[in-house]
Amino acid sequence: MTDASDNRDLVIVALKQRIGELISNYELEMASIRAQYTKLQHAYDLLKKNTTPQPEEKKTFPSVDELLEESNK
């Protein structure tokens, strides 16, 4: 009966160790993703700050007088 109990204890210890490894890997990946997100957000903020929108050209049409002057030339 002690052999079965020892085997269960070994299995439990092994499972706890594996769960700990999985959690550690998960936390490492999440930290990496957060760091990448922070870098991208910072780069986006700098890009957004440094790019000023270009003013749109207003299309103006010549007046009738200007058209008449050009046609008389």
C-alpha positions in Angstrom: 0.0 0.0 0.0 2.9 2.3 0.6 4.2 1.7 -2.9 0.9 3.0 -4.4 1.0 6.0 -2.1 4.6 6.7 -3.0 3.7 6.5 -6.7 0.8 8.9 -6.3 3.0 11.3 -4.4 5.6 11.1 -7.2 2.9 11.7 -9.8 1.5 14.6 -7.9 5.0 16.2 -7.5 5.7 15.7 -11.2 2.4 17.3 -12.1 2.9 20.2 -9.8 6.4 20.8 -11.3 4.9 20.7 -14.8 2.1 23.1 -13.9 4.7 25.4 -12.4 6.7 25.3 -15.7 3.6 26.0 -17.8 2.7 29.0 -15.6 6.2 30.3 -15.7 6.3 30.0 -19.5 2.9 31.7 -19.7 4.0 34.6 -17.5 7.2 35.0 -19.6 5.2 35.1 -22.8 2.7 37.6 -21.4 5.5 39.9 -20.2 7.1 39.7 -23.7 3.8 40.5 -25.4 3.3 43.5 -23.0 6.8 44.7 -23.7 6.3 44.5 -27.5 2.9 46.2 -27.2 4.5 49.0 -25.2 7.2 49.5 -27.8 4.7 49.6 -30.6 2.4 52.0 -28.7 5.4 54.3 -28.0 6.5 54.2 -31.7 2.9 54.9 -32.8 2.6 57.9 -30.4 5.9 59.3 -31.6 4.9 58.9 -35.2 1.5 60.4 -34.6 3.2 63.3 -32.7 5.8 64.0 -35.4 3.6 63.8 -38.4 1.6 67.0 -38.8 -1.3 66.9 -41.2 -0.7 68.7 -44.4 -3.1 71.5 -45.1 -5.4 70.7 -47.9 -5.1 72.8 -51.0 -8.2 74.8 -51.6 -9.1 74.7 -55.2 -10.2 78.1 -56.3 -11.7 78.8 -59.6 -10.8 81.9 -61.5 -13.3 84.7 -61.6 -15.1 85.7 -64.7 -12.9 88.9 -64.9 -9.8 86.8 -64.7 -11.0 84.5 -67.5 -11.9 87.5 -69.7 -8.4 89.0 -69.1 -6.7 85.8 -70.1 -8.8 85.4 -73.2 -8.0 89.0 -74.2 -4.2 88.5 -74.0 
